[in-house]
Amino acid sequence: MFNMNNNIAVLDTILKKIIETVDNSKGEIFTIAEQSRKDHQILLVELNSVRDQVHTLIHEQDQLELKVKMARKKLAEVSKNFHSYSEDFVRDTYERAHDLQLKLLISRQSEKQLIEKRNDLERRLVSVESTIERAEHLVTQVSVVLNYLSQDMKKIGEVLEDARLKQEFGFQIMEAQEEERKRLSREIHDGPAQMMANVLLRSDLIEKLYKERDVEEAFQELRSLKKMVRSALYEVRRIIYDLRPMALDDLGLIPTIKKYLATIEEYSQSLNKSTKIYFVNMGAEKRLPAKLEVALFRLIQESVQNALKHSEASEITVKLEISKQNVLAVVKDNGKGFDVTEKKKGSFGIIGMKERLELLEGELSIQSKPNQGTLVMISIPILE
């Protein structure tokens, strides 16, 4: 026993040093990511400016080419009837044609330089985006490791005497935490973070429109910006709700599903989408074990989200039947459907649903055909 306690003390000392080192590394990676984000914003503003310049230059070239064409035509006419014009007029015609041609050449050279600059900025932007993505991924991984080391490793070391079991259990914890953090990071990055970045750019555009162009056009952009902020707010609330719907603990499964479906239907209509969502409870309205209620809510939530994102349905119906020994959930839409035999890359939602059901000893059935809607059936036994 003394030897075991001594070993645990040594492990704790090593663990503290590892945590300190990893935490310092996390700070450095975060600094790199923040600096890269600042560089990204600067490059994006510069790139938009260069694109505007290229657009303006091309428009000027079109005008110049028209003038050069007319000057050449006039020059040809003067050359044919050389003796009909004064010497000054002939010289002016030649000089005008020459000046226009020179301006066109200079404009084309400027366009070439701007295009090269634009291409270079685009390449640098891609590189910075890659750096940000890699840094965020590393921060996520380091956070998982830190969380694992500081919260779980010591407890596991005190409980598990067998080193093999300790390692296996630790890796399971790390994988579960990493997947959850990846999902949250991806949702925040693809949702609110992108929208907020867009808000910054659009606000700059509105300011420019207000100062240089039409006030009404600026107000139109402002209304669009308001809609974007509302969407970002919804995404944040949805992510918070996804973490843990509080109504599930207080009210139970059926009221929580009703509230959730009503909320997303209202949001869908605010985006000018006419999707109607119906809920039908065919069984008893009773409480289930907490873990089963959470799992059922997540499975129904994933099915409805898939229908909203991919099916282009005008109607979605959710049916739930709770019997004495079994729970049956059905999610049906009248959307465009798909070929269930065709495997799609990145269909992580369905994979996650199957994994949940395997743990619950449940079954998942998906029936769909192109242009014939989709039917998702979830069956879970109520185990004592």
Sequence and secondary structure as in RCSB ss.txt:
>XXXX:A:sequence
MFNMNNNIAVLDTILKKIIETVDNSKGEIFTIAEQSRKDHQILLVELNSVRDQVHTLIHEQDQLELKVKMARKKL
AEVSKNFHSYSEDFVRDTYERAHDLQLKLLISRQSEKQLIEKRNDLERRLVSVESTIERAEHLVTQVSVVLNYLS
QDMKKIGEVLEDARLKQEFGFQIMEAQEEERKRLSREIHDGPAQMMANVLLRSDLIEKLYKERDVEEAFQELRSL
KKMVRSALYEVRRIIYDLRPMALDDLGLIPTIKKYLATIEEYSQSLNKSTKIYFVNMGAEKRLPAKLEVALFRLI
QESVQNALKHSEASEITVKLEISKQNVLAVVKDNGKGFDVTEKKKGSFGIIGMKERLELLEGELSIQSKPNQGTL
VMISIPILE
>XXXX:A:secstr
 HHHHHHHHHHHHHHHHHHHHHHHHHHHHHHHHHHHHHHHHHHHHHHHHHHHHHHHHHHHHHHHHHHHHHHHHHH
HHHHHTGGGS HHHHHHHHHHHHHHHHHHHHHHHHHHHHHHHHHHHHHHHHHHHHHHHHHHHHHHHHHHHHHIII
IIIHHHHHH   HHHHHHHHHHHHHHHHHHHHHHHHHHIIIIIHHHHHHHHHHHHHHHHHHHS HHHHHHHHHHH
HHHHHHHHHHHHHHHHHH  HHHHHT HHHHHHHHHHHHHHHHHHTT   EEEEEE S      HHHHHHHHHHH
HHHHHHIIIII  SEEEEEEEE SSEEEEEEEE S    TTS  TT HHHHHHHHHHHHTT EEEEEE TTS EE
EEEEEE   
